[in-house]
Amino acid sequence: MKKSKIIFWLIAFMMMLFPVSTQASSSSSGTCGDKVKWTLKKGKLTISGSGNMSDGCHCEWMDDVKTVIIKKGVTSIGNNAFCCCRSLSNITIPNSVTNIGRSAFFDCRNLSNITIPDSVTSIGDDAFFGCSNLSNITISNSLTSIGDSVFYECSSLSNITIPDSVTSIGDYAFLWCRNLSNITISNSVTNIGRSAFFCCSSLSNITIPDSVTSIGMYAFDGCESLSNITIPDSVTSIGDDAFWGVSSEFVFHCNPGSYAEEYAKNHNIEYEYIKNKNQLNAN
């Protein structure tokens, strides 16, 4: 009798430790919000209903989901909703969704492309952290900021356009995006955060718009393909080591008497005046 009790408690303890394996095989449907439900069939997960998804990882589908279809009526994707769904390769987000939660697609390393509809106004920090196969993303034209670490180590991402609605690029936003070679920053962005493009080693071309006032420390640290950059007069703050580890031929283009010129002098960065650059181009 004593031995059977020990076995019983051992099994119960193992079930608490490893809920994924006990639930994934038996569950095919459930709820993930007050008025939101999910159904999983042969790797296809359908989220339907109305209102917000709940926060938290869902062990019921973590290992099995390959495709996600979110039906119109769902208004938000919860924090950690699809965290570590490493087989997820395709997702459809309707234009009823306005918010994508923190770490929503954390480590979805098989996700290759995603379209964020214009209804989305906010994306939480770490939302696509570690999505190493993500090569194509369309960002909502209603998004107001790129949060911290949103695209951290999305190492397959090669180019991206920041829409006009975005006013800030958060800390570590594109850190370790090694294949990112081109990025277009809109004229509404005022702040580029700390280590925003840290070790984007393929980044060779970037234009800082006149709206930007500050560039955080280490912002372009390790961008070894970056050989020049034009800093507008609007920039009045650049953090230490913002351009450490760039190309050996790196040159600042700036105006006489600007903050950028002073920064270049103080940090032993080669610089040229923008008017001289324009004259060279004219010739």
C-alpha positions as CSV (number, residue, x, y, z in Angstrom):
1,M,0.0,0.0,0.0
2,K,2.8,2.4,0.9
3,K,4.6,1.6,-2.4
4,S,1.5,2.4,-4.4
5,K,1.1,5.8,-2.7
6,I,4.7,6.7,-3.5
7,I,4.1,5.8,-7.2
8,F,0.8,7.8,-7.2
9,W,2.5,11.0,-5.8
10,L,5.4,10.5,-8.1
11,I,3.2,10.5,-11.2
12,A,1.2,13.5,-9.9
13,F,4.4,15.4,-9.3
14,M,5.6,14.5,-12.9
15,M,2.3,15.8,-14.3
16,M,2.8,19.1,-12.6
17,L,6.3,19.4,-13.8
18,F,5.5,18.5,-17.4
19,P,2.0,19.8,-18.2
20,V,2.8,20.2,-22.0
21,S,3.0,16.5,-22.7
22,T,-0.1,15.6,-20.7
23,Q,-2.3,18.2,-22.3
24,A,-1.1,18.5,-25.9
25,S,-2.2,14.9,-26.8
26,S,-5.7,15.1,-25.3
27,S,-6.8,18.7,-25.9
28,S,-8.1,19.9,-29.2
29,S,-10.1,22.9,-28.1
30,G,-10.5,25.3,-25.2
31,T,-10.7,29.0,-24.2
32,C,-8.0,31.7,-24.4
33,G,-10.1,34.7,-23.3
34,D,-13.4,35.6,-21.8
35,K,-15.1,35.4,-25.2
36,V,-12.3,33.8,-27.2
37,K,-11.8,30.1,-27.9
38,W,-9.3,28.0,-29.8
39,T,-9.5,24.8,-31.9
40,L,-6.5,22.8,-32.9
41,K,-6.8,20.2,-35.7
42,K,-3.8,18.6,-37.5
43,G,-1.5,21.5,-36.7
44,K,-3.9,24.2,-37.7
45,L,-4.9,26.5,-34.8
46,T,-8.0,28.7,-35.2
47,I,-8.6,31.5,-32.7
48,S,-12.2,32.8,-32.8
49,G,-14.7,34.9,-30.8
50,S,-14.6,38.5,-29.7
51,G,-12.4,40.6,-27.5
52,N,-9.0,40.1,-26.1
53,M,-6.9,36.9,-26.0
54,S,-5.7,36.0,-22.5
55,D,-2.0,36.4,-21.5
56,G,0.3,33.4,-20.9
57,C,1.8,30.5,-22.8
58,H,-0.6,27.9,-23.9
59,C,0.9,24.5,-23.3
60,E,-2.0,22.8,-25.1
61,W,-0.7,23.9,-28.5
62,M,2.9,24.9,-28.1
63,D,4.4,21.8,-29.7
64,D,1.8,21.0,-32.3
65,V,0.8,24.3,-34.0
66,K,2.1,25.0,-37.5
67,T,-0.5,27.4,-38.8
68,V,-2.6,30.0,-36.9
69,I,-5.7,31.7,-38.2
70,I,-7.1,34.4,-36.0
71,K,-10.7,35.2,-36.9
72,K,-12.1,38.7,-37.2
73,G,-13.6,39.8,-33.9
74,V,-10.5,39.0,-31.8
75,T,-9.0,42.4,-30.8
76,S,-5.6,41.5,-29.2
77,I,-3.0,38.8,-29.1
78,G,-2.0,38.2,-25.5
79,N,1.4,38.4,-23.9
80,N,3.4,35.2,-24.6
81,A,0.5,33.9,-26.7
82,F,2.6,31.9,-29.1
83,C,5.8,31.9,-27.2
84,C,8.1,29.0,-28.2
85,C,5.8,27.6,-30.9
86,R,8.8,26.5,-32.8
87,S,6.9,24.7,-35.6
88,L,4.7,27.8,-36.3
89,S,5.4,28.9,-39.9
90,N,2.3,30.9,-41.0
91,I,-0.2,33.2,-39.2
92,T,-3.1,35.3,-40.4
93,I,-4.0,38.4,-38.3
94,P,-7.3,40.1,-39.0
95,N,-7.8,43.9,-39.1
96,S,-9.8,43.7,-35.9
97,V,-6.6,43.2,-33.9
98,T,-5.2,46.4,-32.3
99,N,-2.5,45.1,-30.0
100,I,0.2,42.4,-30.2
101,G,1.3,41.6,-26.7
102,R,4.8,41.3,-25.1
103,S,6.8,38.2,-26.3
104,A,3.8,37.1,-28.3
105,F,5.9,35.3,-30.9
106,F,9.0,34.8,-28.8
107,D,11.4,32.2,-30.3
108,C,9.0,31.2,-33.1
109,R,12.0,30.3,-35.0
110,N,10.2,28.7,-38.0
111,L,8.0,31.8,-38.7
112,S,9.2,33.2,-42.0
113,N,6.8,36.1,-42.8
114,I,4.0,38.1,-41.3
115,T,1.8,40.9,-42.2
116,I,0.7,43.2,-39.4
117,P,-2.6,44.9,-40.4
118,D,-3.1,48.7,-40.2
119,S,-5.5,48.2,-37.3
120,V,-2.5,47.3,-35.0
121,T,-1.4,50.4,-33.0
122,S,1.0,48.7,-30.5
123,I,3.4,45.8,-30.4
124,G,4.8,44.7,-27.0
125,D,8.5,44.4,-26.1
126,D,10.2,41.2,-27.3
127,A,7.3,40.4,-29.6
128,F,9.4,38.7,-32.3
129,F,12.5,38.1,-30.2
130,G,14.5,35.2,-31.6
131,C,12.3,34.6,-34.8
132,S,15.5,33.7,-36.6
133,N,13.8,32.6,-39.8
134,L,11.6,35.8,-40.2
135,S,12.7,37.3,-43.5
136,N,9.7,39.4,-44.5
137,I,7.5,41.6,-42.3
138,T,5.0,44.3,-43.2
139,I,4.5,46.7,-40.4
140,S,1.2,48.4,-39.6
141,N,0.8,52.0,-40.8
142,S,-0.9,52.8,-37.5
143,L,2.0,51.6,-35.2
144,T,3.3,54.4,-33.0
145,S,6.5,52.9,-31.7
146,I,8.9,50.0,-32.2
147,G,9.3,48.7,-28.7
148,D,12.4,47.3,-26.9
149,S,13.9,44.1,-28.4
150,V,10.9,43.6,-30.7
151,F,13.0,42.2,-33.6
152,Y,16.0,41.1,-31.4
153,E,18.0,38.4,-33.3
154,C,15.7,38.2,-36.3
155,S,18.8,37.1,-38.2
156,S,17.0,36.5,-41.6
157,L,15.4,39.9,-41.8
158,S,17.1,41.7,-44.7
159,N,15.1,44.9,-45.1
160,I,12.4,46.8,-43.4
161,T,10.4,50.0,-43.7
162,I,9.4,52.0,-40.6
163,P,6.1,53.6,-41.4
164,D,5.3,57.3,-40.9
165,S,3.2,56.7,-37.8
166,V,6.2,55.5,-35.8
167,T,7.9,58.1,-33.5
168,S,10.5,56.0,-31.7
169,I,12.7,52.9,-32.2
170,G,13.2,51.2,-28.8
171,D,16.3,49.8,-27.1
172,Y,17.8,46.7,-28.8
173,A,14.9,46.8,-31.3
174,F,17.0,45.2,-34.2
175,L,19.9,43.9,-32.2
176,W,21.8,41.0,-33.9
177,C,19.7,41.3,-37.1
178,R,22.9,40.2,-39.0
179,N,21.3,40.1,-42.5
180,L,19.6,43.5,-42.2
181,S,21.2,45.5,-45.1
182,N,18.7,48.3,-45.6
183,I,16.3,50.1,-43.4
184,T,14.0,53.1,-44.2
185,I,13.3,55.3,-41.2
186,S,10.3,57.6,-41.5
187,N,10.4,61.4,-41.0
188,S,8.3,61.0,-37.8
189,V,10.9,59.1,-35.8
190,T,12.5,61.3,-33.1
191,N,14.5,58.8,-31.1
192,I,16.7,55.8,-31.9
193,G,17.2,53.7,-28.8
194,R,20.2,52.2,-27.1
195,S,21.8,49.4,-29.1
196,A,18.9,49.6,-31.6
197,F,21.0,48.3,-34.5
198,F,23.8,46.7,-32.5
199,C,25.8,44.2,-34.6
200,C,23.6,44.6,-37.7
201,S,26.8,43.6,-39.6
202,S,25.2,43.7,-43.1
203,L,23.7,47.2,-42.7
204,S,25.4,49.4,-45.3
205,N,22.8,52.1,-45.9
206,I,20.7,54.1,-43.6
207,T,19.3,57.6,-43.7
208,I,18.7,59.5,-40.4
209,P,15.7,61.8,-41.1
210,D,15.5,65.4,-39.9
211,S,13.0,64.5,-37.2
212,V,15.5,62.5,-35.1
213,T,16.8,64.4,-32.1
214,S,18.6,61.6,-30.2
215,I,20.6,58.4,-31.0
216,G,21.3,56.1,-28.1
217,M,24.6,54.7,-27.0
218,Y,25.8,51.6,-29.0
219,A,23.0,52.3,-31.5
220,F,25.1,51.2,-34.5
221,D,27.9,49.5,-32.6
222,G,29.3,46.5,-34.6
223,C,27.7,47.6,-37.9
224,E,30.9,46.8,-39.7
225,S,29.5,47.3,-43.2
226,L,28.4,50.9,-42.5
227,S,30.8,53.2,-44.2
228,N,29.0,56.6,-43.9
229,I,26.0,58.2,-42.3
230,T,24.5,61.7,-42.6
231,I,23.5,63.2,-39.3
232,P,21.0,66.1,-39.6
233,D,21.1,69.3,-37.5
234,S,18.1,68.1,-35.6
235,V,20.2,65.6,-33.7
236,T,21.3,67.1,-30.4
237,S,22.3,63.9,-28.5
238,I,24.4,60.9,-29.5
239,G,25.3,58.3,-26.9
240,D,28.8,57.0,-26.2
241,D,30.1,54.3,-28.6
242,A,27.1,54.8,-30.9
243,F,29.3,54.1,-33.9
244,W,31.9,51.8,-32.4
245,G,33.0,48.9,-34.6
246,V,31.7,50.3,-37.9
247,S,33.7,50.2,-41.2
248,S,37.3,51.4,-41.1
249,E,36.3,53.8,-43.8
250,F,33.4,55.2,-41.8
251,V,32.7,59.0,-42.3
252,F,30.2,61.3,-40.7
253,H,28.4,63.7,-43.0
254,C,27.3,66.8,-41.1
255,N,27.0,70.5,-41.2
256,P,29.5,73.0,-39.8
257,G,28.9,74.0,-36.2
258,S,26.4,71.1,-35.7
259,Y,26.3,68.8,-32.7
260,A,27.3,66.0,-35.0
261,E,30.5,67.8,-35.9
262,E,31.4,68.3,-32.2
263,Y,30.6,64.7,-31.5
264,A,32.8,63.5,-34.4
265,K,35.7,65.6,-33.1
266,N,35.3,64.4,-29.6
267,H,35.2,60.8,-30.6
268,N,37.9,60.8,-33.3
269,I,35.4,60.1,-36.1
270,E,36.3,61.3,-39.6
271,Y,33.7,63.7,-40.9
272,E,32.9,65.7,-44.0
273,Y,30.5,68.7,-44.4
274,I,27.2,67.9,-46.1
275,K,27.6,70.8,-48.5
276,N,30.9,69.4,-49.8
277,K,29.3,66.0,-50.2
278,N,26.5,67.6,-52.3
279,Q,29.1,69.5,-54.4
280,L,30.9,66.2,-55.1
281,N,27.6,64.6,-56.1
282,A,26.8,67.5,-58.5
283,N,30.2,67.1,-60.1
